[in-house]
Amino acid sequence: MRKALAIDLDGTLLSTNTFRDYLSYCGSAAFHNFKFGICLRIFWWVMLRKLRLVSHSRMKEALLDSTAAFMTQKSRLDHFVEKEMTYLNTRVQRIMEPYRNRGHLLVLATAAPAFYAHPIAEFLNMDLCCGTLLPSEVVIGQWHECVGHHKVEALQRLLQVHKAEIDVVITDHSDDLPLLNYNSTGRNIVVGADSKTLATIQKGCTSVWEHD
């Protein structure tokens, strides 16, 4: 069975928060295209989140539902992806590349929206990608972010199709504790994490892991 490396996107492979960048880019593009309704929706939901009146997940669902049709226009999406590549973490890429040379499947496993995560994975010549689906792509009432146990389940389904098994996980975030614990016999690498994240992982991780 082929081995696979799963790597997180935000803060790991790219040294940025891509969803924050997405909202900024979308808001600017909408304004310059006179789509002021999109601008207002972004402002409204971001303010609700800043005031802690809604969860991050609820804000994300609402904004994906109202902005994706505008942002999936190919030239706009391609330009956004190109801009995000300026945040490529070359140090993390150097950790990943030897596994490509050994024949590992490289999988981008992220909570970021799949509709822009897939082009990022393709840009970087990665093999597979799993990310958060759009609300329109799932049954009403069953939308969720590709995070935590949901990410593990999505990765399991994806690797089963490709007859592969997880061998390496690279992440910067404690949200990936379920994935680190799932990879109980492989290599787990935590990169660029702050002391609070490291403490959380130290407390909750039942698998062997290392800090790079």
C-alpha positions as CSV (number, residue, x, y, z in Angstrom):
1,M,0.0,0.0,0.0
2,R,1.3,3.4,-0.9
3,K,2.4,5.8,1.9
4,A,0.9,9.3,2.1
5,L,2.0,12.6,3.6
6,A,-0.8,14.9,4.8
7,I,0.1,18.6,5.3
8,D,-2.0,21.4,6.6
9,L,-2.3,24.7,4.7
10,D,-2.8,27.8,6.8
11,G,0.2,28.5,9.0
12,T,2.0,25.4,7.7
13,L,2.5,25.1,4.0
14,L,1.6,28.8,3.6
15,S,2.6,31.3,6.3
16,T,-0.8,33.0,6.3
17,N,-4.5,32.6,7.0
18,T,-5.9,32.0,3.6
19,F,-9.5,32.5,4.6
20,R,-8.7,35.9,6.0
21,D,-6.9,36.7,2.7
22,Y,-9.8,35.3,0.8
23,L,-12.3,37.6,2.5
24,S,-10.0,40.6,1.9
25,Y,-9.4,39.8,-1.7
26,C,-13.1,39.0,-2.3
27,G,-14.2,42.2,-0.7
28,S,-11.8,44.3,-2.8
29,A,-12.7,42.6,-6.0
30,A,-16.4,42.9,-5.3
31,F,-16.0,46.6,-4.6
32,H,-14.2,47.2,-7.8
33,N,-16.9,45.3,-9.7
34,F,-19.7,47.2,-8.0
35,K,-20.9,44.1,-6.1
36,F,-21.6,46.1,-3.0
37,G,-24.0,43.5,-1.6
38,I,-21.0,41.1,-1.2
39,C,-19.0,43.8,0.5
40,L,-21.8,44.4,3.0
41,R,-22.3,40.7,3.7
42,I,-18.6,40.3,4.4
43,F,-18.6,43.3,6.7
44,W,-21.7,42.1,8.5
45,W,-20.5,38.6,9.2
46,V,-17.0,39.6,10.2
47,M,-18.4,42.1,12.7
48,L,-20.7,39.5,14.1
49,R,-17.7,37.3,14.6
50,K,-15.5,40.0,16.1
51,L,-18.3,40.7,18.6
52,R,-18.4,36.9,19.3
53,L,-22.1,36.7,18.4
54,V,-21.5,33.8,16.0
55,S,-18.9,31.1,15.8
56,H,-16.1,31.1,13.2
57,S,-17.8,28.1,11.6
58,R,-21.1,29.9,11.2
59,M,-19.4,32.9,9.7
60,K,-17.5,30.8,7.3
61,E,-20.6,28.9,6.2
62,A,-22.5,32.1,5.6
63,L,-19.7,33.8,3.7
64,L,-18.9,30.9,1.5
65,D,-22.5,30.6,0.6
66,S,-22.7,34.2,-0.4
67,T,-19.3,34.7,-2.1
68,A,-18.3,31.5,-3.8
69,A,-20.2,32.1,-7.0
70,F,-18.4,35.4,-7.4
71,M,-14.9,34.0,-6.5
72,T,-15.1,30.8,-8.6
73,Q,-14.8,32.9,-11.7
74,K,-11.6,31.3,-13.2
75,S,-9.4,34.4,-13.7
76,R,-10.3,35.8,-10.3
77,L,-9.6,32.5,-8.6
78,D,-6.3,32.0,-10.4
79,H,-5.2,35.5,-9.4
80,F,-6.0,34.9,-5.8
81,V,-4.1,31.6,-5.8
82,E,-1.1,33.2,-7.4
83,K,-1.1,35.9,-4.7
84,E,-1.2,33.3,-2.0
85,M,1.9,31.6,-3.4
86,T,3.9,34.5,-2.1
87,Y,3.4,33.1,1.4
88,L,4.9,29.7,0.5
89,N,6.8,28.4,3.5
90,T,10.0,27.1,1.8
91,R,11.3,25.6,5.1
92,V,8.3,23.4,5.4
93,Q,8.4,22.6,1.6
94,R,12.0,21.4,2.2
95,I,10.7,19.0,4.8
96,M,8.0,17.7,2.5
97,E,9.9,17.3,-0.8
98,P,12.1,14.3,0.2
99,Y,8.9,12.3,0.8
100,R,7.8,13.2,-2.8
101,N,11.1,11.7,-4.0
102,R,10.4,8.5,-2.0
103,G,7.1,8.1,-3.7
104,H,4.7,9.3,-1.0
105,L,1.4,10.7,-2.1
106,L,1.3,14.4,-1.1
107,V,-2.0,15.4,0.3
108,L,-3.1,18.9,1.2
109,A,-5.5,18.4,4.1
110,T,-7.0,21.6,5.2
111,A,-10.0,23.4,6.8
112,A,-9.7,26.0,4.0
113,P,-12.4,25.9,1.3
114,A,-11.7,23.1,-1.2
115,F,-12.6,25.3,-4.2
116,Y,-9.4,27.3,-3.7
117,A,-7.3,24.6,-1.8
118,H,-7.5,22.3,-4.9
119,P,-5.9,24.9,-7.2
120,I,-3.2,25.6,-4.6
121,A,-2.4,21.9,-4.4
122,E,-2.3,21.7,-8.2
123,F,0.0,24.7,-8.4
124,L,2.4,23.0,-6.0
125,N,2.2,19.7,-7.9
126,M,0.6,17.9,-4.9
127,D,-1.3,14.6,-5.6
128,L,-4.5,15.0,-3.6
129,C,-6.5,17.6,-1.6
130,C,-9.3,17.5,0.9
131,G,-10.8,20.8,2.2
132,T,-14.0,22.3,3.4
133,L,-16.9,21.9,0.9
134,L,-19.2,24.7,-0.1
135,P,-22.6,24.7,1.6
136,S,-24.2,24.1,-1.8
137,E,-22.2,20.9,-2.2
138,V,-23.6,19.1,0.8
139,V,-27.1,18.2,2.2
140,I,-28.8,21.1,3.9
141,G,-28.0,21.1,7.6
142,Q,-25.0,18.9,7.3
143,W,-22.3,21.3,6.4
144,H,-19.2,21.3,8.5
145,E,-15.6,22.5,8.3
146,C,-12.9,20.0,7.3
147,V,-11.3,20.2,10.7
148,G,-10.6,17.9,13.7
149,H,-12.3,14.5,13.4
150,H,-14.0,15.6,10.1
151,K,-10.6,16.1,8.5
152,V,-9.5,12.6,9.6
153,E,-12.7,11.1,8.2
154,A,-12.3,13.0,4.9
155,L,-8.7,11.9,4.7
156,Q,-9.5,8.3,5.4
157,R,-12.1,8.2,2.6
158,L,-9.7,9.9,0.1
159,L,-6.8,7.6,0.9
160,Q,-9.0,4.5,0.7
161,V,-10.0,5.4,-2.8
162,H,-6.3,5.7,-3.8
163,K,-5.2,2.6,-1.8
164,A,-2.9,4.5,0.4
165,E,-2.3,4.9,4.1
166,I,-1.1,7.9,6.2
167,D,2.6,7.9,7.1
168,V,3.5,11.5,7.8
169,V,1.5,14.5,9.1
170,I,2.8,18.1,9.1
171,T,0.8,20.8,10.9
172,D,1.2,23.9,13.0
173,H,-2.1,23.7,14.8
174,S,-3.7,21.8,17.8
175,D,-6.9,21.5,15.8
176,D,-5.1,18.6,14.1
177,L,-4.7,16.6,17.3
178,P,-7.2,14.0,16.0
179,L,-5.0,13.6,12.9
180,L,-1.8,13.4,14.9
181,N,-3.4,10.7,17.1
182,Y,-4.7,8.8,14.1
183,N,-1.2,8.6,12.7
184,S,-0.1,6.5,15.6
185,T,2.7,4.6,13.8
186,G,4.0,7.3,11.4
187,R,5.9,10.5,11.7
188,N,4.2,13.6,13.1
189,I,5.9,17.0,12.6
190,V,4.7,20.2,14.3
191,V,6.1,23.3,12.7
192,G,6.1,26.9,13.7
193,A,3.8,26.5,16.6
194,D,3.7,28.9,19.6
195,S,4.2,27.7,23.2
196,K,0.4,27.5,23.9
197,T,-0.1,25.3,20.8
198,L,2.8,23.1,21.8
199,A,1.5,22.7,25.3
200,T,-2.0,21.7,24.0
201,I,-0.4,19.1,21.7
202,Q,1.8,17.9,24.5
203,K,-1.2,17.3,26.7
204,G,-3.5,15.8,24.1
205,C,-1.3,13.9,21.7
206,T,-1.1,10.1,22.3
207,S,1.3,9.6,19.3
208,V,4.9,10.3,19.0
209,W,5.5,13.8,17.5
210,E,8.4,16.2,17.0
211,H,8.7,19.9,16.8
212,D,10.7,21.4,13.9
